[in-house]
């Protein structure tokens, strides 16, 4: 399957946000049942899309939208963040996530460190980042050790998550 990263156009923003929330809801619903709130509230997604250094893309698989990614690129420090990555549930388990990650690494070869986070209940994500992509768990956030940016605790499991880092050859 051919994977491409196509820059997110302003006209695609609403669909991107909807698709991302729908994708992230799958594990939340599997773990906790139906929820009134989204795992990632709209304002958090918009903050990522609008952040300094944000680069947002549709993930295209053989010319079809298969997901999306938001990266925060810091060209000065070369410490970059994988803010959001989602693959549409209809195409899970086809290797698209790993192909996408390899393409991201190839697109940003000057990166020294990549960082990302994921909730503890997202077992697929933990497996993906550690076992497939080579990230290491470097911090565990919980009610006794909270991250500054973690303010919305209305969603179950949102107060327990991991921070991952991957050191690159640079």
N, C-alpha and C positions, 0 to 999 in steps of 0.2 A: 504494500500500500504506500502511495506517495503522500507524504506529509508536508504541508506548507504553513507558514505563519503569515497571515494576511492582516495588515494593520486595521484596527477597528476604526470605522468611519463614524462621525457624530450621529448620522441617521440610524446606525445599527445599535446604539447604546442601550435603548430600552429592551430590545430583544436579547442582547448580551446579558443584561442584568437578570432578566426573567429566566433565561436558560441556565445561568449560573446558580440562581437560587433553587431552581427545580432539580438540578443535578446534585447540589449539596443536601437537599432534603431527603434523598434516598436513604443514606446511612442514618440520618436522624430519625426518620420514621421507622426504619428497621429496628433501631435500638430502643426508642422511647415511645413509639406510636405517633399518631397524628399530633401535630403541634400547631398552636395558634401563631407562633412567631417563626420567622425564617432563621436558620442557623446563622447566616450572615445577613444582618439587616441592610436594607437599601443604602442607608447613609454610610455604612462601612464600605460597601462596594464602590459607591461614588467617591469616597475619600481616597480609595486606592487608585481608581481611574484618574483622579485629578491630582494625585500627589506629584511633588517635584521629582522628575526623573522617570515618571511612569511611561511605560510602553505597553500598549494593549493590542492583542491580536486575536483573531479567530483562528482556530486550528482547523485546517482544511485537510480532509482525507480523500484523495482521489477527486478533488474538486468540490466535495460536499462539506458543509459545516459539521464538525465533529466535536467541537468544544471551544474553549477559549483560555487565554492566559493573560495575566497582568504581572509585569515585571517592574521593579524599581531599579533603575540603572544609575549607579554613582560612578561616573567616569573618573573622578578625582581619586577616590579611595579604592575603587575596583571591588568593593564589597557590595554585592547586589542581592536583591531580595526577590524571591518567587512569592509574590503577594497572593495570587489566586491562580489555580490551575484546575480546570474541570474538563472532563470528557463526558459527553452525553451518555446517559445510562444505556441507551439502545445499542451503543457500540463499545461497552465495557468488555474487558478481557480479550481484546484483539491486538494488544501490543501498542496501541496508539499513544498511550501515556509515555511509555519508554521512548518510542520514536520521537515524540515531541520533545521530551527532555534532552535527548541527544542532539536534536536540532537546535534547541536553545543554547546548549553548551557550545556548539559549533558556531552559532551566530554571535556569541559574546566570548571570544577566546581570551580576552584580556582579563577576565574575571579572576580575582584571587580567592574570593569566598562567596558562596551562595548560601543564603539563609531562607528558611521557611518555617511555618508552624502548622500544626494540625491537632484537632481534638483527640483525646486519648481513645475515644470510642471508634474512631475512623481506622479500624484495623487494616483495611485495604490500603489506605494512605501510608500508614506506618510501614507496612511491608514494602510498598512501592518505593518510598524514599530511602529506607535503610537497605533493603535487600536487592533492589533493582538499580537504584540511582547512585548508591554509594554515600548517602548522607549519614551523619552520626547524630544521635540525640545528644544535645548539649545542655538542655535545661528542661525541667518539668515544672510547669505552672500549676498551682493548686490554691485552695483558699488561704493557705499560710504563706504562699509565695506567688503573688500576683504580678502580672505584667502591667506596666503603666497604661498601655493602650487598651487593656481588657476592661471595659466599663459596663458592657451589657451582659448581665448574668441572668436574664430572664429565660434563656434557652437551657434545657437540661444538658449537662455535660460541658457547658461552656466555661466552667471554672477549672477544668482539668484539661491541659493540653501540653504538647511537646514543642520545643524549638529545636530545629535541625540545622546543621551547618555542613557544608561540603567545601573542603579546601581544594583548590585547583592548582595545577602546576604553574599557571600564570607565566 
